[in-house]
Amino acid sequence: MENEGLTINEDWIFFNHEFYEEIGYQNTKKLLQSDRWPQCIFCSSDLVAFGVYQALMEEGISIPEQISLISIDNNRFDNLIGLSSVDLHNKEMGRKAGAIMLDLLNQREVPEREIYLEPHFIVRTSCKRKK
């Protein structure tokens, strides 16, 4: 955000170690009590985003016209609500980690290496695209 010259409002940042719908719902209700709202809510998981979505719908807030919604996971249910999400390729990550674990369990030498999976942003109807 700083690279784009955008102001970071610390009051709009919620940290939590849990990734449940209820967390997104409660934090969104708190956020909506302020006089000023962000243009977009970015969630740490799709489950959290589902709670955000519910709170926004209850308050009659239009997505993405009033607030855009973006998340991380690319859950198979994202299409149901048009949730834009960053796909981190969790299945592929799990396959690669599983293969390494099997090698270790079979007492094979596993060379230290970095594995990089390119994230992919899936744009659906929950966010406006910059023109």
Z-matrix of the N, CA and C atoms (Angstrom, degrees):
N
C 1 1.453
C 2 1.517 1 110.27
N 3 1.336 2 115.84 1 -41.04
C 4 1.459 3 118.96 2 178.65
C 5 1.524 4 111.04 3 -62.67
N 6 1.329 5 117.31 4 -38.67
C 7 1.469 6 121.05 5 178.76
C 8 1.514 7 111.93 6 -61.15
N 9 1.318 8 117.02 7 -28.42
C 10 1.469 9 121.87 8 -179.82
C 11 1.529 10 112.11 9 -93.12
N 12 1.335 11 116.82 10 3.00
C 13 1.455 12 120.72 11 178.87
C 14 1.517 13 113.75 12 76.87
N 15 1.333 14 116.46 13 20.19
C 16 1.463 15 120.69 14 -179.49
C 17 1.522 16 110.84 15 -92.63
N 18 1.312 17 115.95 16 143.96
C 19 1.458 18 121.73 17 179.06
C 20 1.518 19 109.59 18 -79.11
N 21 1.316 20 116.01 19 136.54
C 22 1.460 21 121.08 20 176.56
C 23 1.522 22 107.93 21 -97.96
N 24 1.314 23 116.48 22 118.95
C 25 1.458 24 121.86 23 178.47
C 26 1.528 25 107.69 24 -97.17
N 27 1.307 26 117.09 25 107.45
C 28 1.469 27 122.37 26 -176.93
C 29 1.531 28 112.38 27 -59.65
N 30 1.335 29 117.32 28 -26.56
C 31 1.472 30 120.62 29 179.13
C 32 1.525 31 111.94 30 -68.06
N 33 1.315 32 116.85 31 -16.39
C 34 1.466 33 121.24 32 -178.36
C 35 1.529 34 112.34 33 -96.91
N 36 1.319 35 116.93 34 3.08
C 37 1.463 36 120.48 35 -179.20
C 38 1.527 37 108.90 36 -104.86
N 39 1.327 38 115.36 37 122.92
C 40 1.461 39 121.57 38 179.52
C 41 1.525 40 108.00 39 -118.60
N 42 1.337 41 116.61 40 125.06
C 43 1.460 42 121.47 41 177.11
C 44 1.512 43 108.96 42 -104.38
N 45 1.307 44 115.62 43 135.97
C 46 1.451 45 120.56 44 175.53
C 47 1.517 46 107.71 45 -155.75
N 48 1.313 47 116.06 46 145.65
C 49 1.456 48 120.61 47 -179.50
C 50 1.524 49 112.06 48 -92.31
N 51 1.302 50 116.47 49 3.57
C 52 1.456 51 120.73 50 179.95
C 53 1.532 52 108.58 51 -112.48
N 54 1.309 53 115.55 52 147.96
C 55 1.467 54 120.47 53 -175.75
C 56 1.522 55 109.48 54 -122.54
N 57 1.314 56 115.96 55 67.93
C 58 1.460 57 121.61 56 -178.49
C 59 1.516 58 110.48 57 -117.39
N 60 1.322 59 115.39 58 156.71
C 61 1.463 60 120.61 59 177.08
C 62 1.523 61 111.00 60 -56.33
N 63 1.333 62 116.34 61 -41.20
C 64 1.468 63 121.06 62 -177.00
C 65 1.527 64 111.74 63 -59.02
N 66 1.327 65 117.51 64 -36.03
C 67 1.474 66 121.34 65 178.48
C 68 1.528 67 109.83 66 -62.99
N 69 1.327 68 116.96 67 -47.54
C 70 1.468 69 120.70 68 178.51
C 71 1.511 70 111.70 69 -63.04
N 72 1.319 71 116.19 70 -40.48
C 73 1.463 72 121.84 71 -179.73
C 74 1.536 73 110.11 72 -62.67
N 75 1.344 74 117.12 73 -52.21
C 76 1.464 75 121.59 74 -177.46
C 77 1.527 76 111.86 75 -62.92
N 78 1.329 77 116.91 76 -44.47
C 79 1.464 78 119.79 77 -178.86
C 80 1.528 79 111.74 78 -66.24
N 81 1.324 80 116.90 79 -34.84
C 82 1.470 81 120.05 80 178.00
C 83 1.522 82 110.54 81 -68.24
N 84 1.320 83 117.12 82 -40.93
C 85 1.468 84 120.17 83 177.24
C 86 1.529 85 110.24 84 -59.47
N 87 1.361 86 117.37 85 -41.17
C 88 1.469 87 121.36 86 176.97
C 89 1.527 88 110.35 87 -63.88
N 90 1.319 89 116.12 88 -45.80
C 91 1.458 90 121.92 89 -178.36
C 92 1.522 91 111.75 90 -59.02
N 93 1.322 92 116.48 91 -39.74
C 94 1.466 93 121.13 92 -175.95
C 95 1.527 94 113.27 93 -74.42
N 96 1.332 95 117.45 94 -9.14
C 97 1.461 96 120.64 95 177.37
C 98 1.527 97 112.16 96 -77.75
N 99 1.333 98 116.92 97 -15.47
C 100 1.464 99 119.91 98 -179.03
C 101 1.530 100 110.07 99 -80.76
N 102 1.330 101 114.85 100 164.76
C 103 1.463 102 121.23 101 -178.64
C 104 1.525 103 112.41 102 -74.05
N 105 1.323 104 116.25 103 -27.68
C 106 1.461 105 121.75 104 -176.30
C 107 1.520 106 109.76 105 -121.04
N 108 1.326 107 116.53 106 136.98
C 109 1.461 108 121.68 107 -179.14
C 110 1.524 109 110.25 108 -115.02
N 111 1.325 110 116.02 109 154.73
C 112 1.467 111 118.37 110 175.06
C 113 1.530 112 110.41 111 -73.45
N 114 1.317 113 115.98 112 162.65
C 115 1.462 114 120.38 113 175.30
C 116 1.523 115 110.88 114 -76.75
N 117 1.333 116 115.78 115 -25.71
C 118 1.462 117 120.76 116 -175.96
C 119 1.522 118 109.74 117 -146.02
N 120 1.324 119 115.56 118 143.98
C 121 1.468 120 121.19 119 172.27
C 122 1.523 121 106.38 120 -111.16
N 123 1.334 122 115.30 121 125.55
C 124 1.460 123 121.94 122 178.86
C 125 1.515 124 108.07 123 -110.46
N 126 1.328 125 117.33 124 123.50
C 127 1.464 126 122.51 125 -174.78
C 128 1.525 127 111.74 126 -108.42
N 129 1.330 128 115.14 127 149.43
C 130 1.455 129 121.76 128 -178.73
C 131 1.525 130 113.38 129 -77.24
N 132 1.325 131 117.39 130 -10.54
C 133 1.465 132 120.72 131 176.43
C 134 1.519 133 109.16 132 -159.84
N 135 1.324 134 115.36 133 158.78
C 136 1.456 135 119.64 134 178.88
C 137 1.524 136 111.55 135 -66.04
N 138 1.329 137 117.81 136 -33.52
C 139 1.470 138 119.18 137 177.87
C 140 1.522 139 111.01 138 -60.91
N 141 1.321 140 116.36 139 -43.65
C 142 1.465 141 120.47 140 176.85
C 143 1.531 142 109.25 141 -61.63
N 144 1.327 143 117.00 142 -42.35
C 145 1.468 144 121.55 143 -179.25
C 146 1.525 145 111.86 144 -62.71
N 147 1.321 146 117.66 145 -34.12
C 148 1.462 147 120.16 146 178.12
C 149 1.534 148 110.24 147 -62.93
N 150 1.345 149 116.73 148 -37.76
C 151 1.463 150 120.34 149 175.59
C 152 1.512 151 112.14 150 -68.05
N 153 1.332 152 116.80 151 -39.51
C 154 1.465 153 121.66 152 176.47
C 155 1.522 154 109.21 153 -61.01
N 156 1.311 155 116.50 154 -46.47
C 157 1.459 156 122.68 155 179.58
C 158 1.524 157 110.66 156 -56.71
N 159 1.323 158 116.70 157 -46.42
C 160 1.469 159 120.83 158 -179.91
C 161 1.529 160 111.19 159 -60.72
N 162 1.335 161 116.52 160 -45.49
C 163 1.466 162 120.07 161 179.87
C 164 1.525 163 111.39 162 -63.21
N 165 1.322 164 117.62 163 -42.19
C 166 1.461 165 120.85 164 179.57
C 167 1.530 166 110.84 165 -64.25
N 168 1.315 167 116.95 166 -41.91
C 169 1.470 168 120.82 167 178.77
C 170 1.531 169 111.16 168 -63.37
N 171 1.331 170 116.71 169 -43.28
C 172 1.473 171 120.82 170 178.76
C 173 1.519 172 111.83 171 -59.90
N 174 1.317 173 116.05 172 -35.15
C 175 1.471 174 121.01 173 -178.54
C 176 1.526 175 112.16 174 -86.18
N 177 1.321 176 117.40 175 -0.05
C 178 1.460 177 121.19 176 178.80
C 179 1.519 178 113.73 177 73.11
N 180 1.313 179 116.39 178 25.43
C 181 1.468 180 120.95 179 -179.01
C 182 1.522 181 108.88 180 -90.65
N 183 1.301 182 115.33 181 127.86
C 184 1.453 183 122.21 182 -176.43
C 185 1.528 184 111.38 183 -82.34
N 186 1.341 185 114.95 184 127.95
C 187 1.463 186 122.18 185 177.01
C 188 1.525 187 106.76 186 -105.13
N 189 1.274 188 122.13 187 125.45
C 190 1.457 189 131.23 188 3.07
C 191 1.523 190 113.82 189 -98.55
N 192 1.329 191 118.59 190 5.61
C 193 1.466 192 120.53 191 -174.79
C 194 1.526 193 112.85 192 -58.28
N 195 1.332 194 117.27 193 -42.18
C 196 1.466 195 119.49 194 179.98
C 197 1.524 196 112.20 195 -98.10
N 198 1.318 197 116.87 196 -42.14
C 199 1.461 198 122.01 197 177.59
C 200 1.526 199 107.91 198 -142.71
N 201 1.330 200 115.69 199 128.68
C 202 1.460 201 120.32 200 174.02
C 203 1.527 202 108.82 201 -82.91
N 204 1.331 203 116.27 202 158.14
C 205 1.462 204 121.59 203 -178.42
C 206 1.524 205 109.03 204 -135.57
N 207 1.333 206 115.67 205 124.63
C 208 1.466 207 122.48 206 -179.48
C 209 1.522 208 108.28 207 -133.90
N 210 1.328 209 115.69 208 147.79
C 211 1.448 210 119.80 209 -177.37
C 212 1.527 211 111.18 210 -141.89
N 213 1.330 212 114.23 211 -177.53
C 214 1.466 213 122.09 212 175.39
C 215 1.516 214 108.09 213 -123.83
N 216 1.308 215 118.52 214 131.45
C 217 1.472 216 127.50 215 171.52
C 218 1.517 217 111.65 216 146.24
N 219 1.318 218 116.31 217 -44.86
C 220 1.457 219 122.58 218 -171.90
C 221 1.526 220 109.99 219 59.19
N 222 1.310 221 114.71 220 52.44
C 223 1.461 222 124.12 221 177.19
C 224 1.521 223 110.35 222 -59.67
N 225 1.300 224 116.77 223 148.71
C 226 1.468 225 119.99 224 -177.88
C 227 1.527 226 113.03 225 -64.67
N 228 1.329 227 118.08 226 -14.84
C 229 1.460 228 121.52 227 179.16
C 230 1.530 229 113.03 228 -92.68
N 231 1.330 230 117.61 229 -2.28
C 232 1.468 231 120.88 230 -177.95
C 233 1.527 232 112.61 231 -58.59
N 234 1.327 233 116.60 232 -33.73
C 235 1.468 234 119.82 233 179.87
C 236 1.519 235 111.98 234 -61.69
N 237 1.324 236 118.00 235 -28.57
C 238 1.463 237 121.15 236 -177.55
C 239 1.521 238 112.52 237 -61.07
N 240 1.337 239 116.02 238 -34.61
C 241 1.467 240 119.45 239 -179.54
C 242 1.527 241 111.55 240 -114.80
N 243 1.323 242 117.58 241 5.32
C 244 1.464 243 120.90 242 -179.97
C 245 1.515 244 113.16 243 69.51
N 246 1.333 245 117.27 244 32.06
C 247 1.463 246 121.75 245 -175.79
C 248 1.523 247 111.65 246 -74.25
N 249 1.318 248 116.23 247 120.91
C 250 1.465 249 122.02 248 173.28
C 251 1.521 250 107.69 249 -74.58
N 252 1.332 251 116.71 250 134.66
C 253 1.452 252 118.82 251 -172.12
C 254 1.521 253 111.46 252 -150.52
N 255 1.323 254 115.70 253 152.02
C 256 1.451 255 122.58 254 175.88
C 257 1.529 256 107.67 255 -90.85
N 258 1.321 257 115.92 256 120.47
C 259 1.459 258 121.20 257 179.07
C 260 1.522 259 108.34 258 -88.36
N 261 1.335 260 116.77 259 116.44
C 262 1.461 261 121.75 260 179.95
C 263 1.524 262 111.80 261 -95.93
N 264 1.322 263 116.34 262 7.36
C 265 1.469 264 121.94 263 178.85
C 266 1.527 265 111.47 264 58.64
N 267 1.336 266 115.48 265 52.34
C 268 1.456 267 121.45 266 -177.16
C 269 1.526 268 113.41 267 -57.96
N 270 1.332 269 118.02 268 -38.92
C 271 1.465 270 120.32 269 179.76
C 272 1.522 271 111.08 270 -63.86
N 273 1.313 272 116.05 271 -45.53
C 274 1.467 273 119.96 272 179.24
C 275 1.524 274 110.50 273 -64.87
N 276 1.328 275 116.62 274 -39.54
C 277 1.460 276 121.22 275 177.52
C 278 1.530 277 109.83 276 -60.38
N 279 1.326 278 116.32 277 -43.39
C 280 1.460 279 121.07 278 178.74
C 281 1.521 280 112.24 279 -64.38
N 282 1.332 281 116.83 280 -40.59
C 283 1.470 282 120.87 281 178.11
C 284 1.531 283 111.17 282 -61.51
N 285 1.311 284 115.36 283 -46.32
C 286 1.464 285 119.36 284 -178.84
C 287 1.529 286 111.18 285 -65.72
N 288 1.333 287 116.66 286 -42.38
C 289 1.469 288 120.18 287 178.22
C 290 1.528 289 110.40 288 -64.77
N 291 1.335 290 116.90 289 -40.01
C 292 1.464 291 120.88 290 178.74
C 293 1.517 292 111.99 291 -63.08
N 294 1.327 293 117.01 292 -40.83
C 295 1.467 294 120.97 293 178.84
C 296 1.525 295 110.69 294 -63.43
N 297 1.329 296 116.22 295 -41.58
C 298 1.468 297 120.04 296 177.78
C 299 1.528 298 110.24 297 -63.93
N 300 1.329 299 117.04 298 -43.55
C 301 1.469 300 120.77 299 179.18
C 302 1.528 301 111.59 300 -61.71
N 303 1.332 302 117.01 301 -42.27
C 304 1.466 303 120.15 302 178.18
C 305 1.521 304 111.42 303 -62.07
N 306 1.329 305 116.33 304 -41.86
C 307 1.464 306 119.68 305 176.59
C 308 1.522 307 110.89 306 -60.48
N 309 1.326 308 116.58 307 -43.32
C 310 1.463 309 120.29 308 179.34
C 311 1.533 310 111.52 309 -65.02
N 312 1.333 311 116.56 310 -42.10
C 313 1.464 312 120.76 311 179.11
C 314 1.525 313 112.04 312 -65.83
N 315 1.313 314 115.83 313 -32.06
C 316 1.463 315 120.75 314 178.22
C 317 1.533 316 111.04 315 -86.62
N 318 1.312 317 115.65 316 11.33
C 319 1.462 318 124.50 317 176.85
C 320 1.527 319 112.78 318 56.98
N 321 1.307 320 114.09 319 34.79
C 322 1.456 321 118.65 320 172.83
C 323 1.520 322 107.78 321 -88.66
N 324 1.291 323 115.15 322 148.90
C 325 1.455 324 119.14 323 177.46
C 326 1.529 325 108.59 324 -75.73
N 327 1.303 326 115.19 325 127.45
C 328 1.455 327 120.57 326 -179.57
C 329 1.525 328 107.63 327 -114.36
N 330 1.331 329 116.86 328 113.63
C 331 1.471 330 118.77 329 -179.36
C 332 1.528 331 110.48 330 -66.89
N 333 1.304 332 114.95 331 143.45
C 334 1.466 333 119.30 332 176.97
C 335 1.528 334 108.12 333 -68.68
N 336 1.318 335 115.03 334 132.10
C 337 1.462 336 119.23 335 -179.79
C 338 1.519 337 109.72 336 -156.51
N 339 1.314 338 114.62 337 161.24
C 340 1.454 339 120.47 338 173.93
C 341 1.514 340 108.29 339 -100.70
N 342 1.322 341 115.67 340 138.05
C 343 1.456 342 121.22 341 175.56
C 344 1.512 343 106.46 342 -117.83
N 345 1.319 344 116.25 343 124.51
C 346 1.461 345 120.64 344 -177.74
C 347 1.522 346 109.18 345 -117.70
N 348 1.316 347 115.64 346 125.46
C 349 1.453 348 121.64 347 174.91
C 350 1.527 349 107.48 348 -112.89
N 351 1.304 350 116.74 349 119.85
C 352 1.463 351 122.47 350 -177.78
C 353 1.532 352 110.62 351 -67.20
N 354 1.342 353 118.86 352 119.34
C 355 1.464 354 119.69 353 176.37
C 356 1.526 355 110.35 354 -68.03
N 357 1.307 356 115.75 355 155.42
C 358 1.460 357 120.66 356 -178.33
C 359 1.525 358 108.62 357 -133.45
N 360 1.334 359 116.85 358 127.25
C 361 1.462 360 121.41 359 -179.37
C 362 1.528 361 109.16 360 -87.97
N 363 1.327 362 116.31 361 118.15
C 364 1.456 363 122.83 362 178.84
C 365 1.526 364 107.51 363 -97.55
N 366 1.325 365 116.49 364 109.29
C 367 1.459 366 121.38 365 -178.19
C 368 1.523 367 108.98 366 -88.92
N 369 1.327 368 115.05 367 120.82
C 370 1.462 369 121.16 368 174.14
C 371 1.532 370 107.12 369 -120.76
N 372 1.295 371 117.88 370 -159.59
C 373 1.466 372 120.71 371 -172.14
C 374 1.529 373 115.03 372 -79.63
N 375 1.336 374 119.66 373 -5.42
C 376 1.466 375 120.14 374 -175.85
C 377 1.525 376 114.71 375 -81.37
N 378 1.324 377 117.34 376 -1.81
C 379 1.467 378 118.15 377 177.13
C 380 1.519 379 110.15 378 -139.38
N 381 1.321 380 113.52 379 150.11
C 382 1.462 381 120.31 380 176.27
C 383 1.510 382 108.04 381 -85.47
N 384 1.284 383 115.18 382 140.06
C 385 1.465 384 119.76 383 176.66
C 386 1.510 385 109.71 384 -93.18
N 387 1.315 386 115.54 385 133.28
C 388 1.452 387 120.69 386 177.31
C 389 1.517 388 109.19 387 -67.10
N 390 1.317 389 116.49 388 133.38
C 391 1.470 390 119.95 389 -178.46
C 392 1.494 391 111.37 390 -96.01
